[in-house]
């Protein structure tokens, strides 16, 4: 998506089907999960939590907290993905090491009402208005009806709330668009048989975060790519890329979370400080791997390189010749 306008450049789903031959297709695949299904996206939501904390002024990039590895909130245990404590660490590590305890720390500092208000202003929990049929809304029920801290703490790292993929890229697009959300859409104009062309309006951007808060969040996400993603081996010296992975547990029919079935997501945008494109990938129940970094890192970087080359996007940072 173009984060400045909301124009969808490309979308795709798999498994697919042949719209000219429904008889040989699987009816389960006939819908469009990008607007008809909602998912718990996991740790990519941490980027929005970080921007919320920075925008509200309750944290700065230099803020530290004591990461104990696990905390108990309303009798429920919240832990980092590896159950390990990090000690006293700054906010950068919440994104670089994807720390659930750190996300809960930010949500607590922001407070229930402000935290919920940020997510609702991002359009989470409602339809985006995209020009595709059968769109459903996301689900913020846990933080709209419960006064418990644990619901907000888990929402801060993308569990217990659910969004459609289009709803998710709309919200994340605020980070790439200096704090403002836009309406995702495919059609930009109608051309009639008479030859008359009518441009379509999709509303004005709506500010959610300050430009300063999103720039600070972007700098953190660029550092994730430059130093942590594949240990920094995929950094593009000439181009700043902001990105974050997400690995979420999938809820079972009994209301608990599976310890072996995962939902992977990955989002990023570039050039990071004046973004042309934002990309969102996800895959449900990948086999044989646990973390999104193992499944979606290379597809994301391949797509990034393709777009840079195809659209001849100019470098945004200087390199030093050897």
C-alpha positions as CSV (number, residue, x, y, z in Angstrom):
1,X,0.0,0.0,0.0
2,X,1.0,3.6,-0.6
3,X,0.9,4.9,3.0
4,X,0.4,8.5,1.9
5,X,-2.8,7.8,-0.1
6,X,-4.0,4.3,0.9
7,X,-3.8,3.1,-2.7
8,X,-3.3,-0.6,-2.8
9,X,-0.6,-1.4,-5.3
10,X,-1.0,-5.2,-5.0
11,X,-2.8,-7.8,-3.0
12,X,-2.8,-11.6,-3.1
13,X,-3.9,-14.6,-1.2
14,X,-3.0,-18.3,-1.3
15,X,-4.5,-20.9,-1.7
16,X,-6.2,-19.4,-4.7
17,X,-8.9,-20.5,-7.2
18,X,-10.0,-19.9,-10.8
19,X,-12.9,-17.5,-10.9
20,X,-13.8,-18.9,-14.3
21,X,-14.0,-22.5,-13.0
22,X,-15.7,-22.6,-9.6
23,X,-16.7,-26.3,-10.0
24,X,-13.1,-27.4,-9.6
25,X,-12.3,-25.0,-6.8
26,X,-12.4,-25.4,-3.1
27,X,-15.3,-23.4,-1.7
28,X,-13.2,-22.6,1.4
29,X,-11.0,-20.5,-0.8
30,X,-13.7,-18.5,-2.6
31,X,-13.7,-15.7,-0.1
32,X,-11.1,-13.0,0.4
33,X,-9.4,-13.5,3.8
34,X,-7.8,-10.0,3.5
35,X,-11.1,-8.5,4.4
36,X,-13.3,-11.4,5.5
37,X,-11.1,-13.0,8.2
38,X,-9.6,-11.5,11.3
39,X,-6.5,-12.7,13.1
40,X,-4.4,-12.0,16.2
41,X,-1.4,-10.5,14.6
42,X,1.1,-10.7,17.5
43,X,4.2,-8.7,17.8
44,X,3.9,-6.4,14.9
45,X,1.4,-4.6,17.1
46,X,4.3,-3.7,19.4
47,X,5.3,-0.9,17.0
48,X,1.9,0.7,17.5
49,X,2.2,0.3,21.2
50,X,5.6,2.0,21.1
51,X,4.2,4.9,19.1
52,X,1.3,5.2,21.6
53,X,3.7,5.5,24.5
54,X,5.9,8.0,22.8
55,X,3.0,10.1,21.6
56,X,1.4,10.2,25.0
57,X,4.7,11.3,26.6
58,X,4.8,8.5,29.2
59,X,8.0,7.1,27.7
60,X,11.0,8.3,25.6
61,X,13.4,6.2,23.6
62,X,15.8,6.4,26.5
63,X,13.2,5.2,29.1
64,X,14.3,2.0,30.8
65,X,12.5,-0.7,32.7
66,X,13.5,-3.8,34.6
67,X,12.6,-6.8,32.5
68,X,12.0,-9.8,34.7
69,X,11.1,-12.2,31.9
70,X,7.6,-12.9,33.3
71,X,5.1,-10.9,35.3
72,X,1.7,-11.8,36.8
73,X,-1.2,-9.6,36.0
74,X,-4.7,-10.3,37.3
75,X,-3.5,-13.8,38.2
76,X,-2.4,-14.4,34.6
77,X,1.2,-14.8,33.7
78,X,2.7,-12.8,30.9
79,X,6.2,-13.8,29.7
80,X,8.7,-13.0,27.0
81,X,8.8,-15.5,24.1
82,X,11.8,-17.3,25.6
83,X,10.8,-16.8,29.3
84,X,14.1,-15.0,29.9
85,X,14.7,-11.8,31.8
86,X,16.7,-9.0,30.2
87,X,17.3,-6.9,33.3
88,X,17.3,-3.1,33.0
89,X,16.9,-2.3,29.3
90,X,15.8,0.7,27.2
91,X,12.8,0.9,24.9
92,X,14.7,-0.1,21.8
93,X,15.0,-3.6,23.1
94,X,11.2,-4.0,23.3
95,X,11.3,-3.9,19.5
96,X,14.7,-5.4,18.9
97,X,14.2,-8.4,21.1
98,X,10.4,-8.4,20.8
99,X,9.7,-8.3,24.6
100,X,6.2,-8.9,25.7
101,X,7.0,-7.7,29.2
102,X,8.2,-4.4,27.8
103,X,5.1,-4.0,25.8
104,X,3.0,-4.6,28.9
105,X,5.1,-1.9,30.7
106,X,4.2,0.6,28.0
107,X,0.5,-0.2,28.0
108,X,0.5,0.2,31.8
109,X,2.2,3.6,31.5
110,X,-0.3,4.8,28.8
111,X,-3.3,3.7,30.8
112,X,-6.5,2.0,29.7
113,X,-8.5,4.9,28.2
114,X,-5.7,6.4,26.2
115,X,-4.4,3.1,25.0
116,X,-7.8,2.0,23.8
117,X,-8.4,5.4,22.2
118,X,-5.2,5.1,20.2
119,X,-6.1,1.8,18.8
120,X,-9.6,2.9,17.9
121,X,-8.3,6.1,16.2
122,X,-6.1,3.8,14.1
123,X,-9.3,2.2,12.8
124,X,-8.9,-1.1,14.7
125,X,-12.1,-2.8,15.6
126,X,-14.1,-1.3,12.6
127,X,-14.3,-1.7,8.8
128,X,-11.8,0.3,6.8
129,X,-14.3,1.2,4.0
130,X,-12.1,-0.4,1.3
131,X,-13.8,-0.9,-2.0
132,X,-14.0,-4.7,-1.7
133,X,-17.1,-6.8,-0.9
134,X,-17.9,-8.6,2.3
135,X,-15.5,-6.7,4.6
136,X,-15.9,-7.4,8.3
137,X,-14.5,-5.5,11.3
138,X,-11.8,-6.4,13.7
139,X,-12.4,-7.2,17.3
140,X,-11.3,-5.0,20.2
141,X,-13.8,-6.6,22.6
142,X,-11.3,-7.4,25.2
143,X,-10.2,-3.8,25.8
144,X,-13.7,-2.3,25.2
145,X,-15.5,-4.3,27.9
146,X,-12.9,-5.4,30.4
147,X,-11.4,-3.3,33.1
148,X,-8.6,-5.8,33.8
149,X,-5.0,-4.8,33.1
150,X,-4.2,-8.1,31.6
151,X,-6.4,-7.5,28.6
152,X,-4.5,-4.3,27.8
153,X,-1.1,-5.8,28.4
154,X,-1.7,-8.7,26.0
155,X,-3.3,-6.4,23.4
156,X,0.0,-4.4,23.6
157,X,1.7,-7.3,21.9
158,X,-1.1,-8.3,19.6
159,X,-2.9,-11.1,21.4
160,X,-6.5,-11.0,22.6
161,X,-7.5,-8.5,19.8
162,X,-8.0,-9.4,16.2
163,X,-7.9,-7.4,12.9
164,X,-8.4,-8.1,9.2
165,X,-5.2,-7.8,7.2
166,X,-6.5,-4.7,5.5
167,X,-7.4,-3.2,8.8
168,X,-3.9,-4.0,10.1
169,X,-2.0,-2.4,7.2
170,X,-4.2,0.7,7.6
171,X,-3.2,1.0,11.2
172,X,0.4,0.3,10.6
173,X,0.4,2.8,7.7
174,X,0.2,5.6,10.3
175,X,3.8,4.9,11.3
176,X,4.9,5.2,7.6
177,X,2.7,8.3,7.1
178,X,4.1,10.5,9.9
179,X,1.2,9.6,12.2
180,X,-1.9,9.9,10.0
181,X,-4.1,7.0,8.8
182,X,-5.7,6.8,5.3
183,X,-8.4,4.7,3.7
184,X,-7.1,1.6,1.8
185,X,-8.6,1.4,-1.7
186,X,-8.1,-0.1,-5.1
187,X,-9.9,2.2,-7.4
188,X,-8.6,5.7,-7.9
189,X,-10.9,6.9,-10.8
190,X,-13.9,5.8,-12.9
191,X,-13.7,6.2,-16.7
192,X,-17.1,6.2,-18.4
193,X,-17.9,5.1,-22.0
194,X,-18.2,8.7,-23.0
195,X,-14.5,9.2,-22.1
196,X,-15.2,11.3,-19.1
197,X,-13.0,10.4,-16.1
198,X,-14.1,10.9,-12.5
199,X,-11.4,10.9,-9.9
200,X,-12.5,9.3,-6.6
201,X,-11.9,10.9,-3.2
202,X,-11.1,8.7,-0.3
203,X,-11.2,11.3,2.5
204,X,-8.4,13.2,4.2
205,X,-5.7,11.6,6.3
206,X,-6.6,11.5,10.0
207,X,-3.9,12.2,12.5
208,X,-3.4,9.7,15.3
209,X,0.3,10.2,16.4
210,X,2.5,13.2,16.2
211,X,5.2,13.2,13.5
212,X,7.8,13.2,16.3
213,X,6.4,10.0,17.9
214,X,6.3,8.2,14.5
215,X,9.8,9.3,13.6
216,X,11.2,8.0,16.8
217,X,9.3,4.7,16.3
218,X,10.6,4.5,12.8
219,X,14.2,5.0,13.9
220,X,13.8,2.1,16.3
221,X,12.3,-0.1,13.5
222,X,15.2,0.8,11.2
223,X,17.6,-0.3,13.9
224,X,15.8,-3.6,14.1
225,X,16.4,-4.2,10.4
226,X,20.0,-2.9,10.5
227,X,21.2,-4.8,13.5
228,X,18.7,-7.6,14.5
229,X,17.0,-8.9,11.4
230,X,19.1,-11.9,10.3
231,X,21.8,-10.4,12.6
232,X,22.0,-7.4,10.4
233,X,23.0,-9.3,7.3
234,X,20.0,-8.1,5.2
235,X,20.6,-4.4,5.9
236,X,20.4,-2.3,2.7
237,X,23.3,0.2,3.0
238,X,21.7,2.7,0.5
239,X,18.1,2.4,1.8
240,X,16.5,2.8,5.2
241,X,14.0,0.1,5.9
242,X,11.7,-0.1,8.9
243,X,10.3,-3.5,9.8
244,X,9.1,-5.8,12.6
245,X,8.2,-9.5,12.8
246,X,5.3,-11.0,14.6
247,X,4.7,-14.5,16.0
248,X,1.4,-15.1,17.7
249,X,-0.1,-18.1,19.3
250,X,-3.5,-19.2,17.9
251,X,-6.5,-19.5,20.1
252,X,-8.1,-22.9,20.4
253,X,-11.8,-23.8,20.6
254,X,-11.5,-24.0,24.4
255,X,-10.4,-20.5,24.8
256,X,-6.7,-21.2,25.6
257,X,-3.7,-20.7,23.2
258,X,-2.0,-23.5,21.4
259,X,1.7,-24.0,22.2
260,X,2.5,-25.6,18.8
261,X,0.3,-23.7,16.2
262,X,1.4,-20.2,15.2
263,X,0.4,-17.2,13.1
264,X,3.3,-15.4,11.5
265,X,3.3,-11.8,10.4
266,X,5.8,-9.3,9.0
267,X,5.4,-5.6,8.1
268,X,7.8,-2.9,6.9
269,X,8.1,0.3,4.9
270,X,10.7,2.2,2.9
271,X,12.3,4.6,2.4
272,X,11.7,4.6,6.1
273,X,11.4,8.4,6.7
274,X,9.5,9.2,3.5
275,X,7.8,5.9,2.7
276,X,6.7,5.0,-0.8
277,X,5.3,1.6,0.2
278,X,4.3,-0.4,3.2
279,X,4.1,-4.2,3.0
280,X,2.3,-6.7,5.2
281,X,2.8,-10.5,4.9
282,X,1.2,-13.2,7.0
283,X,0.9,-16.9,7.1
284,X,-1.3,-19.1,9.2
285,X,-0.1,-22.4,10.8
286,X,3.3,-22.6,9.1
287,X,4.8,-26.0,9.3
288,X,8.1,-27.0,10.9
289,X,9.1,-23.5,12.1
290,X,8.1,-21.4,15.1
291,X,9.1,-17.8,14.4
292,X,8.1,-15.4,11.7
293,X,11.7,-14.4,11.2
294,X,12.2,-17.9,9.7
295,X,9.3,-17.8,7.3
296,X,8.7,-14.1,6.2
297,X,12.0,-12.3,6.4
298,X,13.3,-13.3,3.0
299,X,10.0,-12.8,1.2
300,X,9.7,-9.3,2.6
301,X,13.3,-8.4,1.6
302,X,12.8,-9.9,-1.8
303,X,9.7,-7.8,-2.3
304,X,11.5,-4.7,-1.0
305,X,14.4,-5.1,-3.4
306,X,11.9,-5.8,-6.3
307,X,10.0,-2.6,-5.6
308,X,13.1,-0.5,-5.2
309,X,14.4,-1.7,-8.6
310,X,11.0,-1.7,-10.5
311,X,10.1,1.8,-9.4
312,X,13.7,3.1,-9.4
313,X,13.4,4.4,-5.9
314,X,16.3,6.7,-5.1
315,X,18.6,5.8,-2.2
316,X,17.9,7.8,1.0
317,X,21.1,7.3,2.8
318,X,24.7,7.8,1.8
319,X,27.2,4.9,1.6
320,X,31.0,5.2,2.1
321,X,33.0,3.6,-0.8
322,X,35.5,1.0,0.4
